[in-house]
């Protein structure tokens, strides 16, 4: 099993534009939901994305998380629109 630090690090590696856009990445495991919650923040913009266990494992294995990538793109679009 992996921890939140490993997951956040791998997400940042898979999506290097997060750092370039100064978007903070955090994560925690929600036992109630049975999934990982990835939080992306920049200024007053916040987005929470739920990653199922198998999607989180794909991230750890170096595979891009398509649904997370779409959320990142939407957050960047919202930030740029301001």
C-alpha positions as CSV (number, residue, x, y, z in Angstrom):
1,X,0.0,0.0,0.0
2,X,1.1,3.6,-0.5
3,X,0.5,6.8,1.5
4,X,-0.7,10.2,0.5
5,X,2.8,11.6,0.1
6,X,3.6,9.0,-2.5
7,X,0.3,9.5,-4.3
8,X,0.7,13.3,-4.4
9,X,4.3,13.0,-5.6
10,X,3.2,10.6,-8.4
11,X,0.4,12.8,-9.5
12,X,2.8,15.8,-9.7
13,X,5.2,13.7,-11.8
14,X,2.4,12.6,-14.1
15,X,1.0,16.1,-14.4
16,X,4.0,18.5,-14.2
17,X,1.9,21.4,-15.3
18,X,0.4,21.5,-11.8
19,X,3.7,22.8,-10.5
20,X,4.1,25.2,-13.4
21,X,0.6,26.6,-12.6
22,X,1.4,26.7,-8.9
23,X,-1.5,24.3,-8.1
24,X,-1.2,22.6,-4.7
25,X,-1.9,18.9,-4.5
26,X,-3.0,17.1,-1.4
27,X,-4.8,13.8,-0.8
28,X,-6.4,11.7,1.9
29,X,-8.1,8.4,2.1
30,X,-11.8,8.5,2.8
31,X,-12.7,5.2,4.6
32,X,-16.4,6.3,4.3
33,X,-16.2,6.6,0.5
34,X,-13.6,3.8,0.1
35,X,-11.6,6.0,-2.2
36,X,-8.8,8.6,-2.3
37,X,-9.7,12.2,-2.3
38,X,-7.3,14.4,-4.3
39,X,-7.5,18.1,-3.5
40,X,-6.2,20.7,-6.0
41,X,-5.9,24.3,-4.8
42,X,-4.8,27.6,-6.2
43,X,-5.9,30.8,-4.5
44,X,-9.6,30.6,-3.9
45,X,-10.1,27.8,-6.4
46,X,-10.5,24.3,-4.9
47,X,-11.3,21.1,-6.5
48,X,-11.8,17.7,-4.9
49,X,-11.6,14.6,-7.1
50,X,-12.3,11.0,-5.9
51,X,-10.0,8.3,-7.1
52,X,-11.1,4.8,-6.7
53,X,-8.5,2.4,-5.3
54,X,-7.7,0.9,-8.8
55,X,-7.3,4.5,-10.3
56,X,-5.0,5.4,-7.5
57,X,-2.9,2.3,-8.1
58,X,-2.7,3.3,-11.8
59,X,-1.3,6.6,-10.8
60,X,1.3,5.0,-8.5
61,X,2.2,2.6,-11.4
62,X,2.9,5.6,-13.6
63,X,-0.3,5.5,-15.7
64,X,-2.2,8.7,-16.2
65,X,-5.5,9.0,-14.5
66,X,-7.8,10.2,-17.3
67,X,-10.6,11.4,-15.0
68,X,-8.1,13.4,-12.8
69,X,-6.5,14.8,-15.9
70,X,-9.8,16.1,-17.1
71,X,-10.4,17.7,-13.7
72,X,-7.0,19.4,-13.7
73,X,-7.7,20.8,-17.2
74,X,-11.0,22.2,-16.0
75,X,-9.4,23.8,-12.9
76,X,-6.7,25.4,-15.1
77,X,-9.4,26.7,-17.4
78,X,-11.3,28.2,-14.5
79,X,-8.1,29.8,-13.1
80,X,-7.1,31.3,-16.5
81,X,-10.7,32.7,-17.0
82,X,-10.3,35.0,-14.0
